[in-house]
Amino acid sequence: MSESGGRVAGLYRYPVKSLAGERVEHLDCDERGFVGDRVWSVRTANDKIGSGKNTRRFAAVDDLLLVRARLDGDRVELRFPDGRRCDVTDDEAAAWLSTHSGEPLRLAPESTVSHFDDGPVSLLGLDSVGALSAATGREIDPARFRANVLLDGLPALAEDDLVGQHVAIGDLVLEVTMRSTRCVMIDMATADLPAQPGNLLAVGDMNEACLGVIARVVQPGRVRLGDRLVPL
């Protein structure tokens, strides 16, 4: 790989896990991960974390991706498809979300159990998504993959080569720990995008259901649009 591993082309934060998030100009990272990312979750009646899939920790909940969460200072605001807005801590937040999804739900801040699936930071190359688009013959929006950091200038699937390495992005140093295994959420409708069935199957055919990578924080710092990723 070249001295530079690409340039930051997009930064995303998801204040509530499995809800739509927001695109931002920069992200600050502490030992936990990006500040404000996945700090709240949706909880089901049996206290599983609401998601697009069913596992030991997660429970599939309908239409969560149609609700947007954004950080406003120290507040997390929810925005529903019908235009209603409320703070994540407001009494009506859980009631509105339950009505929206058709089952009893509540919202909970992260405690001792992490809200992250595999690790705190996710990286994805735009050329990898471009290769998937070419393989399927249709345009696939990189936002479907809910990565924190989108990178321009990496060859397709070159993120996989970073596993086991340390990389610097802006002031931040990360250790890339694993490939990012994808789930059915990349096929689902979101607050911004219609449903697009077949994406998960295509990722499976192209790269063993993995696209992008997961990393842990080695040195906290700030990442900005335009920052270069440099393997160390």
Backbone as CSV, one residue per row, in Angstrom:
resi,resn,N_x,N_y,N_z,CA_x,CA_y,CA_z,C_x,C_y,C_z
1,MET,0.846,-1.186,0.000,0.000,0.000,0.000,0.885,1.240,0.000
2,SER,0.424,2.318,-0.641,1.193,3.549,-0.696,1.288,4.188,0.673
3,GLU,2.168,5.217,0.761,2.358,5.900,2.041,1.050,6.455,2.562
4,SER,0.218,6.983,1.663,-1.094,7.477,2.074,-2.148,6.440,1.753
5,GLY,-3.022,6.184,2.694,-4.068,5.201,2.486,-5.396,5.810,2.136
6,GLY,-5.397,6.997,1.540,-6.643,7.626,1.150,-6.922,8.868,1.965
7,ARG,-7.994,9.554,1.594,-8.366,10.806,2.227,-9.808,10.717,2.720
8,VAL,-10.085,11.350,3.845,-11.430,11.306,4.429,-12.399,12.093,3.546
9,ALA,-13.405,11.398,3.028,-14.397,12.006,2.151,-15.754,12.169,2.825
10,GLY,-15.958,11.512,3.951,-17.237,11.618,4.658,-17.090,11.164,6.089
11,LEU,-17.794,11.845,6.993,-17.775,11.504,8.413,-19.213,11.435,8.910
12,TYR,-19.518,10.361,9.655,-20.890,10.126,10.113,-20.903,9.760,11.593
13,ARG,-21.953,10.211,12.246,-22.174,9.899,13.667,-23.616,9.424,13.814
14,TYR,-23.817,8.420,14.675,-25.135,7.817,14.889,-25.440,7.862,16.389
15,PRO,-26.045,8.954,16.875,-26.240,9.101,18.321,-27.080,7.991,18.955
16,VAL,-28.021,7.425,18.198,-28.815,6.291,18.695,-28.544,5.104,17.792
17,LYS,-28.090,4.025,18.366,-27.763,2.829,17.587,-28.966,2.367,16.778
18,SER,-28.745,2.076,15.507,-29.725,1.530,14.568,-30.743,2.548,14.071
19,LEU,-30.613,3.817,14.493,-31.383,4.884,13.880,-30.510,5.571,12.833
20,ALA,-31.148,6.300,11.916,-30.381,7.098,10.968,-29.583,8.146,11.733
21,GLY,-28.448,8.547,11.167,-27.575,9.482,11.868,-27.400,10.782,11.129
22,GLU,-26.200,11.334,11.212,-25.940,12.648,10.632,-24.531,12.698,10.069
23,ARG,-24.386,13.449,8.969,-23.079,13.694,8.382,-22.499,14.954,9.014
24,VAL,-21.217,14.936,9.344,-20.595,16.039,10.072,-19.262,16.416,9.411
25,GLU,-18.722,17.584,9.803,-17.469,18.091,9.251,-16.250,17.519,9.972
26,HIS,-16.421,17.176,11.243,-15.323,16.581,11.999,-15.898,15.704,13.101
27,LEU,-15.065,14.802,13.619,-15.437,13.934,14.728,-14.300,13.915,15.739
28,ASP,-14.646,14.096,17.004,-13.677,13.942,18.084,-13.780,12.525,18.632
29,CYS,-12.633,11.955,18.953,-12.588,10.574,19.398,-11.888,10.496,20.744
30,ASP,-12.510,9.803,21.711,-11.868,9.515,22.990,-11.584,8.019,23.064
31,GLU,-11.256,7.524,24.251,-10.892,6.107,24.376,-12.055,5.188,24.006
32,ARG,-13.282,5.641,24.218,-14.456,4.828,23.903,-14.683,4.723,22.403
33,GLY,-14.519,5.820,21.706,-14.827,5.906,20.284,-15.191,7.332,19.940
34,PHE,-15.906,7.544,18.843,-16.278,8.894,18.458,-17.311,9.462,19.426
35,VAL,-17.063,10.669,19.863,-17.928,11.315,20.849,-19.335,11.470,20.258
36,GLY,-20.316,10.995,21.006,-21.704,11.105,20.569,-22.188,9.981,19.680
37,ASP,-21.333,9.013,19.361,-21.709,7.928,18.458,-22.247,6.732,19.232
38,ARG,-23.467,6.306,18.878,-24.104,5.136,19.505,-24.151,5.239,21.043
39,VAL,-24.396,6.433,21.545,-24.433,6.618,22.993,-25.785,6.214,23.587
40,TRP,-26.810,6.117,22.746,-28.123,5.629,23.163,-28.489,4.416,22.319
41,SER,-29.407,3.618,22.829,-29.939,2.497,22.059,-31.433,2.368,22.300
42,VAL,-32.076,1.672,21.388,-33.480,1.291,21.533,-33.519,-0.069,22.204
43,ARG,-34.381,-0.219,23.215,-34.490,-1.489,23.928,-35.903,-2.059,23.777
44,THR,-35.964,-3.371,23.571,-37.242,-4.060,23.421,-37.796,-4.465,24.784
45,ALA,-38.972,-5.082,24.773,-39.613,-5.485,26.020,-38.778,-6.497,26.797
46,ASN,-37.987,-7.304,26.092,-37.113,-8.269,26.781,-35.682,-7.742,26.914
47,ASP,-35.519,-6.431,26.782,-34.269,-5.706,27.022,-33.167,-6.047,26.039
48,LYS,-33.518,-6.497,24.851,-32.523,-6.618,23.798,-32.364,-5.262,23.105
49,ILE,-31.223,-5.078,22.455,-30.951,-3.840,21.728,-31.619,-3.914,20.357
50,GLY,-32.448,-2.909,20.060,-33.135,-2.869,18.782,-32.168,-2.725,17.628
51,SER,-32.400,-3.499,16.567,-31.476,-3.555,15.441,-32.245,-4.023,14.220
52,GLY,-31.508,-4.349,13.168,-32.141,-4.934,11.991,-32.007,-6.437,11.958
53,LYS,-31.422,-7.033,13.013,-31.133,-8.461,13.001,-31.451,-9.061,14.362
54,ASN,-31.580,-10.372,14.398,-31.813,-11.110,15.641,-30.559,-11.896,16.012
55,THR,-30.008,-11.602,17.207,-28.863,-12.343,17.736,-29.072,-12.472,19.240
56,ARG,-28.059,-12.951,19.925,-28.159,-13.047,21.384,-28.364,-11.675,22.026
57,ARG,-27.706,-10.645,21.481,-27.791,-9.292,22.049,-28.855,-8.427,21.399
58,PHE,-29.150,-8.687,20.121,-29.969,-7.775,19.322,-31.306,-8.403,18.948
59,ALA,-32.295,-7.539,18.727,-33.602,-7.976,18.257,-34.016,-7.104,17.084
60,ALA,-34.503,-7.725,16.032,-34.961,-6.973,14.867,-36.209,-6.166,15.228
61,VAL,-36.164,-4.885,14.940,-37.282,-3.969,15.190,-37.576,-3.234,13.891
62,ASP,-38.837,-3.190,13.506,-39.215,-2.615,12.220,-38.960,-1.114,12.154
63,ASP,-38.416,-0.672,11.027,-38.408,0.734,10.604,-37.596,1.673,11.491
64,LEU,-36.641,1.150,12.241,-35.814,2.049,13.049,-35.016,3.010,12.177
65,LEU,-34.554,2.548,11.016,-33.716,3.383,10.162,-34.474,4.552,9.546
66,LEU,-35.796,4.570,9.689,-36.587,5.687,9.167,-36.619,6.866,10.133
67,VAL,-36.163,6.647,11.355,-36.099,7.697,12.377,-34.665,8.200,12.444
68,ARG,-34.513,9.519,12.469,-33.175,10.115,12.505,-32.842,10.595,13.913
69,ALA,-31.573,10.451,14.287,-31.073,11.000,15.549,-29.930,11.956,15.230
70,ARG,-29.928,13.093,15.903,-28.841,14.051,15.696,-28.436,14.635,17.037
71,LEU,-27.162,14.998,17.124,-26.621,15.592,18.338,-26.755,17.102,18.239
72,ASP,-27.307,17.700,19.291,-27.475,19.151,19.368,-26.870,19.596,20.690
73,GLY,-25.567,19.895,20.681,-24.881,20.163,21.936,-24.790,18.886,22.744
74,ASP,-25.356,18.903,23.946,-25.390,17.701,24.774,-26.682,16.917,24.606
75,ARG,-27.591,17.421,23.782,-28.885,16.775,23.570,-28.825,15.839,22.372
76,VAL,-29.654,14.798,22.414,-29.885,13.962,21.251,-31.333,14.150,20.844
77,GLU,-31.539,14.623,19.628,-32.888,14.880,19.121,-33.304,13.768,18.168
78,LEU,-34.533,13.293,18.307,-35.128,12.331,17.386,-36.020,13.061,16.400
79,ARG,-35.956,12.658,15.137,-36.808,13.232,14.094,-37.546,12.097,13.408
80,PHE,-38.872,12.110,13.487,-39.696,11.040,12.937,-40.109,11.366,11.501
81,PRO,-40.501,10.343,10.722,-40.856,10.576,9.315,-41.991,11.570,9.122
82,ASP,-42.893,11.681,10.102,-44.017,12.619,9.967,-43.665,14.039,10.400
83,GLY,-42.382,14.272,10.722,-41.944,15.613,11.070,-41.865,15.905,12.555
84,ARG,-42.406,15.020,13.396,-42.326,15.254,14.836,-40.888,15.156,15.323
85,ARG,-40.560,15.969,16.322,-39.220,15.970,16.910,-39.350,15.957,18.427
86,CYS,-38.404,15.310,19.086,-38.373,15.346,20.538,-36.982,14.983,21.014
87,ASP,-36.683,15.330,22.248,-35.437,14.929,22.867,-35.511,13.450,23.225
88,VAL,-34.370,12.763,23.149,-34.344,11.334,23.453,-34.798,11.054,24.888
89,THR,-34.666,12.040,25.783,-35.056,11.853,27.181,-36.502,12.250,27.461
90,ASP,-37.208,12.807,26.484,-38.593,13.232,26.703,-39.502,12.018,26.901
91,ASP,-40.578,12.209,27.660,-41.508,11.105,27.916,-42.114,10.563,26.622
92,GLU,-42.364,11.455,25.659,-43.023,10.994,24.438,-42.086,10.255,23.483
93,ALA,-40.773,10.326,23.713,-39.835,9.700,22.784,-40.088,8.206,22.658
94,ALA,-40.154,7.507,23.767,-40.387,6.059,23.733,-41.780,5.741,23.206
95,ALA,-42.764,6.546,23.581,-44.130,6.305,23.120,-44.225,6.471,21.607
96,TRP,-43.644,7.524,21.088,-43.676,7.739,19.639,-42.914,6.652,18.897
97,LEU,-41.778,6.250,19.439,-40.995,5.212,18.789,-41.728,3.875,18.820
98,SER,-42.413,3.587,19.920,-43.195,2.344,20.026,-44.317,2.321,19.003
99,THR,-45.017,3.443,18.862,-46.084,3.530,17.870,-45.520,3.390,16.459
100,HIS,-44.400,4.034,16.220,-43.770,3.992,14.898,-43.397,2.560,14.505
101,SER,-42.858,1.788,15.445,-42.357,0.447,15.130,-43.362,-0.661,15.430
102,GLY,-44.434,-0.341,16.145,-45.476,-1.316,16.389,-45.200,-2.293,17.510
103,GLU,-44.334,-1.905,18.451,-44.076,-2.749,19.619,-43.558,-1.871,20.756
104,PRO,-43.698,-2.336,22.005,-43.237,-1.507,23.128,-41.714,-1.387,23.140
105,LEU,-41.249,-0.151,23.187,-39.822,0.130,23.154,-39.489,1.203,24.178
106,ARG,-38.236,1.235,24.591,-37.733,2.330,25.402,-36.360,2.715,24.882
107,LEU,-35.857,3.833,25.363,-34.532,4.311,24.969,-33.633,4.319,26.194
108,ALA,-32.392,3.873,26.025,-31.492,3.753,27.165,-30.095,4.236,26.776
109,PRO,-29.436,4.958,27.666,-28.042,5.338,27.413,-27.129,4.144,27.603
110,GLU,-25.951,4.218,26.987,-24.972,3.147,27.163,-24.527,3.087,28.620
111,SER,-24.369,1.873,29.132,-23.897,1.679,30.512,-22.614,0.862,30.463
112,THR,-22.574,-0.234,31.157,-21.359,-1.055,31.166,-21.262,-1.966,29.947
113,VAL,-22.359,-2.134,29.231,-22.376,-2.976,28.036,-22.310,-2.080,26.808
114,SER,-21.299,-2.273,25.981,-21.096,-1.421,24.817,-22.229,-1.577,23.808
115,HIS,-22.556,-0.478,23.147,-23.525,-0.514,22.058,-22.894,-0.910,20.727
116,PHE,-21.579,-0.942,20.645,-20.915,-1.266,19.381,-21.019,-2.771,19.109
117,ASP,-21.167,-3.109,17.839,-21.231,-4.524,17.451,-19.877,-5.198,17.632
118,ASP,-18.874,-4.696,16.922,-17.562,-5.343,16.888,-16.433,-4.433,17.336
119,GLY,-16.634,-3.147,17.350,-15.608,-2.198,17.736,-16.093,-0.784,17.523
120,PRO,-15.376,0.205,18.042,-15.905,1.556,18.116,-15.799,2.396,16.849
121,VAL,-14.916,2.062,15.926,-14.686,2.906,14.754,-14.796,2.052,13.495
122,SER,-15.558,2.535,12.522,-15.715,1.800,11.263,-15.224,2.656,10.103
123,LEU,-14.476,2.024,9.198,-13.865,2.685,8.048,-14.304,1.969,6.776
124,LEU,-14.558,2.738,5.726,-15.012,2.142,4.470,-14.487,2.964,3.305
125,GLY,-13.918,2.278,2.293,-13.439,2.942,1.090,-14.548,3.105,0.060
126,LEU,-14.596,4.279,-0.555,-15.608,4.534,-1.576,-15.427,3.618,-2.784
127,ASP,-14.180,3.255,-3.096,-13.962,2.370,-4.242,-14.485,0.966,-3.981
128,SER,-14.538,0.561,-2.708,-15.129,-0.748,-2.387,-16.618,-0.740,-2.682
129,VAL,-17.277,0.364,-2.322,-18.702,0.481,-2.642,-18.884,0.585,-4.151
130,GLY,-17.966,1.286,-4.818,-18.033,1.368,-6.269,-17.902,0.010,-6.935
131,ALA,-17.046,-0.843,-6.402,-16.897,-2.194,-6.948,-18.172,-2.998,-6.765
132,LEU,-18.830,-2.800,-5.610,-20.099,-3.486,-5.368,-21.170,-2.973,-6.339
133,SER,-21.191,-1.673,-6.574,-22.143,-1.110,-7.537,-21.912,-1.697,-8.926
134,ALA,-20.643,-1.802,-9.306,-20.326,-2.366,-10.621,-20.752,-3.828,-10.717
135,ALA,-20.562,-4.566,-9.624,-20.918,-5.985,-9.630,-22.424,-6.196,-9.741
136,THR,-23.193,-5.279,-9.167,-24.650,-5.426,-9.176,-25.306,-4.705,-10.342
137,GLY,-24.570,-3.792,-10.990,-25.137,-3.028,-12.087,-26.082,-1.936,-11.639
138,ARG,-25.965,-1.504,-10.388,-26.837,-0.425,-9.895,-26.061,0.412,-8.890
139,GLU,-26.453,1.659,-8.773,-25.777,2.567,-7.864,-26.138,2.225,-6.415
140,ILE,-25.126,2.088,-5.565,-25.330,1.799,-4.150,-24.713,2.938,-3.353
141,ASP,-25.509,3.568,-2.514,-25.057,4.722,-1.743,-24.163,4.248,-0.597
142,PRO,-22.960,4.819,-0.448,-22.082,4.409,0.660,-22.710,4.604,2.035
143,ALA,-23.662,5.528,2.160,-24.299,5.773,3.459,-25.047,4.551,3.974
144,ARG,-25.392,3.613,3.098,-26.090,2.399,3.539,-25.266,1.588,4.543
145,PHE,-23.949,1.751,4.510,-23.072,0.902,5.304,-22.749,1.511,6.669
146,ARG,-23.236,2.707,6.935,-23.204,3.305,8.263,-21.791,3.353,8.862
147,ALA,-20.799,3.541,7.994,-19.433,3.697,8.476,-19.265,5.078,9.100
148,ASN,-18.383,5.179,10.069,-18.032,6.486,10.611,-17.201,7.305,9.633
149,VAL,-16.258,6.628,8.964,-15.292,7.318,8.109,-15.328,6.703,6.713
150,LEU,-15.642,7.540,5.699,-15.559,7.133,4.306,-14.253,7.661,3.727
151,LEU,-13.547,6.799,2.998,-12.218,7.121,2.481,-12.216,7.091,0.958
152,ASP,-11.662,8.146,0.367,-11.491,8.218,-1.075,-10.021,7.971,-1.394
153,GLY,-9.744,7.242,-2.466,-8.367,7.034,-2.888,-7.775,5.686,-2.523
154,LEU,-8.540,4.847,-1.832,-8.108,3.471,-1.571,-8.587,2.576,-2.712
155,PRO,-7.763,1.670,-3.220,-8.260,0.696,-4.186,-9.393,-0.145,-3.570
156,ALA,-10.237,-0.680,-4.395,-11.362,-1.480,-3.916,-10.878,-2.619,-3.028
157,LEU,-11.489,-2.733,-1.862,-11.232,-3.777,-0.864,-9.851,-3.675,-0.225
158,ALA,-9.145,-2.565,-0.446,-7.830,-2.402,0.168,-7.916,-2.207,1.672
159,GLU,-9.104,-1.870,2.195,-9.251,-1.782,3.644,-8.877,-3.101,4.316
160,ASP,-9.194,-4.205,3.649,-8.896,-5.517,4.226,-7.405,-5.667,4.546
161,ASP,-6.562,-5.027,3.735,-5.113,-5.131,3.927,-4.636,-4.387,5.172
162,LEU,-5.495,-3.532,5.734,-5.121,-2.761,6.920,-5.319,-3.543,8.218
163,VAL,-6.020,-4.666,8.162,-6.287,-5.431,9.381,-4.966,-5.846,10.022
164,GLY,-4.844,-5.539,11.321,-3.625,-5.817,12.057,-2.643,-4.660,12.089
165,GLN,-2.945,-3.598,11.346,-2.049,-2.450,11.278,-2.544,-1.300,12.150
166,HIS,-1.620,-0.395,12.496,-1.964,0.895,13.083,-2.012,1.933,11.961
167,VAL,-2.998,2.831,12.039,-3.135,3.898,11.048,-3.385,5.212,11.771
168,ALA,-2.949,6.304,11.162,-3.225,7.642,11.672,-4.190,8.330,10.722
169,ILE,-5.174,9.016,11.303,-6.085,9.871,10.538,-6.215,11.161,11.330
170,GLY,-5.742,12.269,10.776,-5.729,13.492,11.555,-4.908,13.288,12.813
171,ASP,-5.487,13.661,13.972,-4.791,13.497,15.249,-4.988,12.101,15.841
172,LEU,-5.790,11.287,15.190,-6.232,10.016,15.738,-5.329,8.878,15.274
173,VAL,-5.035,7.946,16.194,-4.328,6.714,15.825,-5.233,5.534,16.179
174,LEU,-5.386,4.622,15.228,-6.258,3.457,15.374,-5.475,2.181,15.115
175,GLU,-5.955,1.092,15.697,-5.525,-0.243,15.292,-6.695,-0.906,14.583
176,VAL,-6.493,-1.279,13.347,-7.543,-1.949,12.576,-7.575,-3.409,13.007
177,THR,-8.717,-3.845,13.524,-8.783,-5.149,14.186,-9.460,-6.243,13.362
178,MET,-10.373,-5.872,12.463,-11.118,-6.907,11.751,-11.850,-6.314,10.556
179,ARG,-12.231,-7.192,9.639,-13.141,-6.778,8.564,-14.541,-6.576,9.142
180,SER,-15.322,-5.766,8.480,-16.676,-5.465,8.949,-17.683,-6.387,8.266
181,THR,-18.253,-7.300,9.036,-19.246,-8.231,8.510,-20.596,-7.531,8.401
182,ARG,-21.209,-7.613,7.247,-22.448,-6.888,6.975,-23.685,-7.729,7.269
183,CYS,-24.794,-7.006,7.517,-26.069,-7.673,7.816,-27.149,-7.081,6.930
184,VAL,-28.364,-7.506,7.135,-29.472,-7.144,6.263,-29.807,-5.653,6.313
185,MET,-29.274,-4.920,7.293,-29.560,-3.483,7.364,-29.123,-2.749,6.101
186,ILE,-28.129,-3.269,5.359,-27.692,-2.576,4.147,-28.702,-2.707,3.012
187,ASP,-29.711,-3.552,3.183,-30.788,-3.693,2.195,-31.998,-2.815,2.530
188,MET,-32.060,-2.282,3.734,-33.292,-1.679,4.244,-33.468,-0.225,3.849
189,ALA,-34.726,0.214,3.843,-35.033,1.632,3.664,-34.547,2.422,4.873
190,THR,-34.071,3.641,4.613,-33.624,4.531,5.682,-34.353,5.863,5.556
191,ALA,-34.034,6.790,6.444,-34.628,8.124,6.375,-34.284,8.824,5.065
192,ASP,-33.221,8.390,4.399,-32.755,9.043,3.176,-32.843,8.184,1.927
193,LEU,-32.963,6.860,2.088,-32.816,5.958,0.948,-33.939,4.925,0.922
194,PRO,-34.411,4.520,-0.266,-35.402,3.447,-0.350,-34.761,2.096,-0.090
195,ALA,-35.581,1.100,0.164,-35.065,-0.260,0.305,-34.356,-0.674,-0.979
196,GLN,-33.313,-1.480,-0.830,-32.547,-1.956,-1.983,-32.147,-3.419,-1.738
197,PRO,-33.100,-4.333,-1.894,-32.809,-5.749,-1.623,-31.697,-6.263,-2.531
198,GLY,-30.933,-7.201,-1.987,-29.882,-7.841,-2.754,-28.486,-7.356,-2.447
199,ASN,-28.367,-6.251,-1.693,-27.025,-5.743,-1.385,-26.225,-6.728,-0.537
200,LEU,-26.871,-7.290,0.476,-26.158,-8.221,1.350,-25.711,-9.458,0.576
201,LEU,-26.572,-9.976,-0.266,-26.208,-11.134,-1.088,-25.013,-10.806,-1.981
202,ALA,-25.006,-9.601,-2.538,-23.916,-9.201,-3.423,-22.600,-9.067,-2.661
203,VAL,-22.643,-8.520,-1.430,-21.431,-8.425,-0.618,-20.926,-9.826,-0.277
204,GLY,-21.854,-10.735,-0.025,-21.459,-12.116,0.237,-20.738,-12.738,-0.936
205,ASP,-21.239,-12.487,-2.136,-20.610,-13.038,-3.335,-19.255,-12.397,-3.602
206,MET,-19.128,-11.104,-3.300,-17.919,-10.376,-3.662,-16.799,-10.518,-2.640
207,ASN,-17.159,-10.522,-1.336,-16.095,-10.450,-0.319,-16.513,-11.092,1.001
208,GLU,-17.138,-12.267,0.915,-17.469,-13.046,2.113,-18.313,-12.251,3.111
209,ALA,-19.233,-11.431,2.580,-20.170,-10.628,3.380,-19.485,-9.526,4.189
210,CYS,-18.244,-9.178,3.835,-17.507,-8.125,4.536,-17.275,-6.937,3.608
211,LEU,-17.431,-5.739,4.145,-17.105,-4.530,3.403,-16.695,-3.461,4.414
212,GLY,-15.450,-2.976,4.293,-14.915,-2.047,5.269,-14.272,-2.784,6.428
213,VAL,-13.779,-2.003,7.404,-13.068,-2.583,8.544,-13.476,-1.887,9.839
214,ILE,-13.148,-2.546,10.945,-13.407,-2.059,12.302,-12.075,-1.792,12.980
215,ALA,-12.028,-0.745,13.804,-10.785,-0.392,14.478,-11.050,-0.023,15.928
216,ARG,-9.981,-0.118,16.728,-10.032,0.348,18.108,-9.150,1.585,18.250
217,VAL,-9.400,2.365,19.293,-8.684,3.617,19.491,-7.369,3.358,20.220
218,VAL,-6.264,3.831,19.630,-4.949,3.774,20.267,-4.595,5.134,20.859
219,GLN,-4.846,6.179,20.086,-4.574,7.551,20.549,-5.757,8.422,20.165
220,PRO,-6.503,8.953,21.144,-7.645,9.811,20.829,-7.223,11.048,20.037
221,GLY,-8.171,11.625,19.323,-7.880,12.823,18.552,-9.082,13.239,17.729
222,ARG,-8.872,14.189,16.838,-9.925,14.716,15.967,-9.648,14.297,14.530
223,VAL,-10.736,13.946,13.824,-10.673,13.626,12.402,-11.514,14.655,11.664
224,ARG,-10.984,15.170,10.546,-11.659,16.188,9.756,-11.789,15.714,8.315
225,LEU,-12.766,16.252,7.615,-12.858,16.005,6.185,-11.557,16.435,5.523
226,GLY,-11.049,15.611,4.627,-9.814,15.911,3.931,-8.571,15.353,4.581
227,ASP,-8.657,14.907,5.850,-7.499,14.295,6.494,-7.087,13.032,5.746
228,ARG,-5.780,12.779,5.742,-5.272,11.565,5.101,-5.161,10.419,6.100
229,LEU,-5.435,9.223,5.619,-5.152,8.014,6.397,-3.755,7.551,6.026
230,VAL,-2.911,7.372,7.038,-1.530,6.969,6.803,-1.237,5.708,7.617
231,PRO,-0.955,4.584,6.976,-0.523,3.383,7.713,0.790,3.667,8.442
232,LEU,0.894,3.216,9.675,2.087,3.489,10.477,3.028,2.268,10.514
